[in-house]
Amino acid sequence: MAKDKTHMNLAFIGHVDHGKSTLVGHLLLLEGAIAEQQLDDGEDKFRFVMDKLGEERERGVTIDLAHAKFETQKYEYTVVDCPGHRDFVKNMITGASQADAAVLVVAANDGIMPQTKEHIFLSKTLGINQLIIAINKMDVVDYSEDKYNELKDEISKLIASVGFKPSEVPFIPVSAFEGDNITEKSSNTPWYKGNTLVQELDALDEPDKPVDLPLRLPIQDVYSITGVGTVPVGRVETGVLNTAENIAFEPAGVTGEVKSIEMHHEILDKAEPGDNVGFNVRGVGKNDVKRGDVAGTTKNPPTVAKEFKAQIVVLQHPGVITVGYTPVFHAHTAQIACTFLSLDVKLDPATGQPKEENPDFLKTGDAALVTIKPTKPMVIENIKEIPHMGRFAIRDMGQTVAAGMCIDITD
Ligand code: GDP
């Protein structure tokens, strides 16, 4: 793989059986990331590639990432987990697999289905702002232009309702199985004048580096290194970390001056968003900071919330969420039990429009505005001010039960 290409994380979303795995498998093959011999024989040969990756992920085996990577002219892509997979939401939120863009797969014969809507809303909630729509299984509808246009109109309305601009979102008629319009324009769709999927992937915007936002560096680990001292380690989410700058760790409440910054054994003057660094701060000891704390500058320290308002979507909850429920919230590197103080407004999960004031409970599939009280101080930011630090996953009983974003800090 060429080293100089910008890296992008790509998610494939859409209703079950609409062809996400088949599309990924075919794309990897056509882009040369896997060889024909690696495919099994038979009808579902492309799908097996992703199934195999999926199984390995489920077993917790480290996958050979080369299989889930491919290149376009401009970018090197890694395919991140699809929302169907268990920890997709948590990984997206904690940044482990934050997707820079998503391909929404909608089967032309089925049209918009419940998970199509859910995944569009969830993508917005998780901060995916770039979308490509693949209208799949065009072979099943005889490559009908009318069918394509009809579905394009319906999907445009749906994505507009959650805040995407349909005019900026490319639509492509494809057959994941036959390979139409994936890397080459297909003669089966002479009426289609747009780009192939790969051309559209190449035309996505580069993920922006939020250097102009305040510094936020969630701490992943804290090491003691002989000759250096205490070294907190983490990835810069926003802003710039500079040597000789005064830093505040919250909610720990300790401050100090940055003595040195290191990345991959090299000394740096400064670190930018995306950089995984270790840094040493004068006067800060091993027990003063821990995983879940966030570093910012003393001039603009991280926000410690005692109470906040949030918009959430309930993904899979075996029971109901009521006032008083106290599951664990995962935000950046922090894991903190938080109590639902009030359920304020139930929202339409497909559009985010208000549906009901003060509902008695929330169940799987519901979206709502709620008020949350962390059981101890927690760093979280208003999504409108520092989007990268405003999201959280709610975990309970070993699974991600809900996802959300902080929309207001009230205490
Ligand atoms: P996923 O659940 O969204 O990942 O869907 P899969 O990729 O597993 O596909 C579901 C089924 O649809 C499989 O049997 C595929 O072979 C089939 N399929 C996927 N894409 C196409 C397509 O473009 N044309 C046809 N005819 N079948 C497809």
Residues whose N, C-alpha, C, O or C-beta is under 5 A from the ligand:
A	BS01	GDP	H15 V16 D17 H18 G19 K20 S21 T22 L23 E43 D44 R47 N136 K137 M138 D139 V140 V174 S175 A176 F177 E178
